[in-house]
Amino acid sequence: MANVHKVYEPEFREMIVRLVLEEGRTISSVNKEYNLGEGTVRSWIKRFEEECRSNPEKQDQKELYEENRLLRQQLAEAKKEIDFLKKTAAFFAKEIV
């Protein structure tokens, strides 16, 4: 049986790397969702990080991914806090009446 390596488009690889680095998805969840091999996504991320060291544009892109990931986390936390405060306010409003 011959070893057959599937060739993925560069746009697809970039999308997968972005899902992990920017959106914070786990490598295993991306592997399962897109039916990728165990080390495929890891190798794409490693290649992207190597490119970032030599290419300033890629480094800027990586920094944007990291910033977006942090902002998404902060937004999710703020939404949780707002929901908690709404529930707390509704509880105390019922108590007052």
C-alpha positions as a printed NumPy array, in Angstrom:
array([[  0.   ,   0.   ,   0.   ],
       [  1.448,   3.336,  -1.024],
       [  1.727,   6.303,   1.313],
       [ -0.619,   8.937,  -0.048],
       [ -0.172,  12.463,   1.257],
       [ -3.144,  14.698,   0.809],
       [ -2.271,  18.172,  -0.441],
       [ -4.161,  21.058,   1.165],
       [ -4.576,  24.506,  -0.294],
       [ -2.552,  27.276,   1.435],
       [ -5.78 ,  29.153,   2.223],
       [ -7.164,  26.104,   4.035],
       [ -3.96 ,  25.678,   6.059],
       [ -4.031,  29.377,   7.003],
       [ -7.666,  29.073,   8.093],
       [ -6.844,  26.091,  10.324],
       [ -3.851,  27.885,  11.878],
       [ -6.051,  30.937,  12.505],
       [ -8.705,  28.782,  14.209],
       [ -6.122,  27.539,  16.692],
       [ -4.068,  30.7  ,  17.243],
       [ -6.771,  33.365,  17.027],
       [ -9.963,  31.673,  18.095],
       [ -8.308,  29.482,  20.695],
       [ -9.639,  26.204,  19.333],
       [ -7.812,  23.093,  20.439],
       [ -5.763,  21.176,  17.928],
       [ -7.684,  17.976,  18.651],
       [-11.074,  19.634,  18.038],
       [ -9.867,  21.045,  14.72 ],
       [ -8.418,  17.642,  13.769],
       [-11.754,  15.956,  14.458],
       [-13.889,  18.608,  12.764],
       [-11.85 ,  18.69 ,   9.559],
       [-10.74 ,  15.028,   9.626],
       [ -7.043,  15.871,   9.687],
       [ -4.146,  13.673,  10.725],
       [ -2.763,  13.831,  14.236],
       [  0.36 ,  15.863,  13.497],
       [ -0.944,  17.841,  10.535],
       [ -2.184,  20.908,  12.38 ],
       [  0.832,  20.929,  14.7  ],
       [  3.17 ,  20.942,  11.71 ],
       [  1.218,  23.77 ,  10.059],
       [  1.415,  25.856,  13.238],
       [  5.117,  25.109,  13.591],
       [  5.716,  26.134,   9.958],
       [  3.7  ,  29.339,  10.482],
       [  5.754,  30.223,  13.58 ],
       [  8.989,  29.583,  11.679],
       [  7.786,  31.887,   8.886],
       [  6.986,  34.538,  11.506],
       [ 10.62 ,  34.616,  12.601],
       [ 11.852,  35.488,   9.117],
       [  8.92 ,  37.457,   7.676],
       [  7.804,  40.708,   9.387],
       [  4.388,  40.56 ,   7.709],
       [  3.754,  37.09 ,   9.117],
       [  4.941,  38.291,  12.532],
       [  2.389,  41.109,  12.383],
       [ -0.276,  38.583,  11.451],
       [  0.672,  36.359,  14.393],
       [  0.505,  39.333,  16.775],
       [ -2.957,  40.191,  15.437],
       [ -4.079,  36.593,  16.005],
       [ -2.866,  36.757,  19.599],
       [ -4.47 ,  40.148,  20.206],
       [ -7.789,  38.975,  18.749],
       [ -7.706,  35.837,  20.88 ],
       [ -7.152,  37.912,  24.027],
       [ -9.914,  40.334,  23.066],
       [-12.315,  37.443,  22.456],
       [-11.503,  36.069,  25.909],
       [-12.053,  39.468,  27.528],
       [-15.344,  39.912,  25.683],
       [-16.579,  36.503,  26.786],
       [-15.652,  37.302,  30.392],
       [-17.408,  40.69 ,  30.205],
       [-20.554,  39.017,  28.831],
       [-20.539,  36.541,  31.722],
       [-20.196,  39.396,  34.214],
       [-23.032,  41.361,  32.574],
       [-25.316,  38.304,  32.645],
       [-24.503,  37.771,  36.317],
       [-25.231,  41.411,  37.128],
       [-28.542,  41.297,  35.245],
       [-29.621,  38.213,  37.204],
       [-28.518,  39.788,  40.461],
       [-30.385,  43.016,  39.7  ],
       [-33.533,  41.076,  38.8  ],
       [-33.285,  39.09 ,  42.048],
       [-32.97 ,  42.2  ,  44.19 ],
       [-35.724,  43.978,  42.256],
       [-38.088,  41.116,  43.181],
       [-37.01 ,  41.318,  46.823],
       [-37.748,  45.043,  47.049],
       [-41.299,  44.756,  45.741]])
